Amino acid sequence: MKHLLEYWVLLLASFTAKSLTESGAKRFSRIVAWLAYRALRYRRRVALRNLRDSFPDKSSEEIQSILRNSYINFGIVTVEFLRLGSKAGKKASSELIINGSEHIDRVLKNKSGSVLAAGHIGNWELLGSAMAQRWPPVKGIAVHMSNPYSDKFIEKLRFDGFEEVIYKSEPATSFLRSLKEGCNLGVISDQDAGKSGVFIDFLGRKASTPKGAAFFALKAKVPLFTVYSKRLDDGNYQAEIIPVELDYDGKITEEKIKTATQEIAYRLENFIRENPDQWLWFHKRWKTRPPDEQEKKRVLILQTAFLGDVVLATPMAESIKNLHPEWEVDFLTTPESAALLENNPNISRILTYDKNKSERGVKGFLSKISEIEAGAYDIALIPHRSIRSAALVRFAGIPQRVGFDKSAGYFLFTERVKYENELHEVERNLKLVESLNLSVSKVKPRLYPSSNDLKKSEKILKSSAKLKNRPIIAIAPGSIWPTKRWPIDNYIELAGMLVKDGFGVVVLGGEKDKALFKKISMEGVEVFAGTTTLLESAALLKKCEALVTNDSAPLHFAVAVDTPVVAIFGATAPKFGFYPYNSDDIVIERELPCRPCAIHGGMKCPIGTFECMLDIGAEEVFNNVKKRILLKS
């Protein structure tokens, strides 16, 4: 019943296509393209993967544009094929421009036959019909469909377009006999040939390619031509016939076949690069891989929370690349956090999602889905525990989606990993990587300031009269949560003690911290709030003896550049898993029954005492700084 239904649909589509005017056929082709694009999502994913691998330097927008236009081309090709044999179909094939026709004329004159190596570009069916009308007989090698009704219908369409069909399942002697009888034999040479093919270079990768075109031409000692068509701006087609040089002397060797097959592929590749939206991208051209090739996967890590969370997710990328250097790892984060990932050798591409500003709302969400879909990812790792993050990768069609069981969008994941409260966030995140059956070793967070960042930080420190000849201690008094801030007066007192002890002090923070940090200005202290980029701040930290900070992003910046840390925890607690990820680093806190009061902190102390921070004095912190520096040495 299924086969009959498919046949009736084809019959109706063909009747409709042949009945329509030219403008009506164009509208019908758009409908076919839309249905194929929407209904065959798996094929769309195959096409996106092929495009991403073939054009690694193109943006997601460019990839999606080529994809959409290739589906439009597919719709046009389908409708034009369904019209073969009709008055409109005959007109279209007769008007197809063919350059290099003198080569076929010469073949006919010599009554030798030829092999025509074609591909799924432009309109290959219309091209076959056009050549069959002009230089009969033309036979195209085809594969039987699983549906016998549809198979007969397609064969009749081709016959109506004057092209005969010879099936791949027939013995090789049938093809050779046709060539010796003066037939022009059409061979599609851009499909995966499985284990029987020859591996050649095609669009930047090894591709198993049919040997047939080269083999039959060499065996029958007939000319071999490449013939590809492209659609012109006026809707007509232009094809070009170009001879392939063959060595007919001596035995037919694998090297001869491979050389000719590679030449065919090079020509098609050039044609595709010039007309990428006219090739059929959604067939599995690279399905068969060389036996010695490692399987390549694409992974997307999605973390759009706070700056510190992004730093703590960097070990995921490094651990994957340590085990599989051939895999591609991309990272999606906010525009602000993206700067932290620059120069990271483990990350191929950085995608940004401005979820709170320019890409806020449904329109921005849908646009980001499209961008993620264009990445053709195999795996998504989502440490961010928001439903929006889970929904992005689900609707982008990523087949393997791994996140925590405590995520608000856990039901959108294909695999859920237990969120273990007692682990550090780095180790929790690495559990997501381990779920891929990868044996992950301990990896610490890393940032990669550029050489320019390092030079600028060195210049800043050297040019400061206040810091001259002093070892440097950094302090980072800021946090977006007031209950996570150790009082500014305590930082001022601490800075004075450090300066008195011979240290220079640099104060790091953002633009919003400038007004607050002005209070710390004194001899031996330089304030850099809002004057350095994130990686420049990391470069400055790299040159410091230690960092004193609240439970905030600079804590993780310092760890990521191997700078010792003394961290002051108030409303939050180390047991949440966001403490410094170096065993020698020091956390100062107070054990109180009211602590912790929130995982992120809050705007004010819930009980109004703020005892967790007020009870920690500058002298205690100062002594721990000295202790941490001794541990470092």
Secondary structure, DSSP 8 states (H G I E B T S, - for coil): -HHHHHHHHHHHHHHHHHHS-HHHHHHHHHHHHHHHHHH-HHHHHHHHHHHHHH-TTS-HHHHHHHHHHHHHHHHHHHHHHHTTTSHHHHHHHHT-EEETHHHHHHHHHHT--EEEEE-SBS-HHHHHHHHHHHSS-EEEEE---SSHHHHHHHHHHHHHTT-EEEETTS-HHHHHHHHHTT-EEEEE--S--GGGSEEEEETTEEEEE--HHHHHHHHHT--EEEEEEEE-TTS-EEEEEEEE----SS---HHHHHHHHHHHHHHHHHHHHHSGGGB-TTS-TT-S--TT-----EEEEE--S-HHHHHHHHHHHHHHHHH-TTSEEEEEE-HHHHGGGTT-TT-SEEEE--TTTTT-HHHHHHHHHHHHHHT--SEEEE-S--HHHHHHHHHTT-SEEEEETTSTTGGG-SEEE---TTS-HHHHHHHHHHTTT-------------HHHHHHHHHHHHH-TTTTT--EEEEE---SSGGG---HHHHHHHHHHHHHTT-EEEE---GGGHHHHGGG--TTEEE-TTTS-HHHHHHHHHTSSEEEEESSHHHHHHHHTT--EEEE-SSS-GGGS-S-SSTT-EEE----TT----SS--SS-TTS--HHHHTS-HHHHHHHHHHHHHHH-
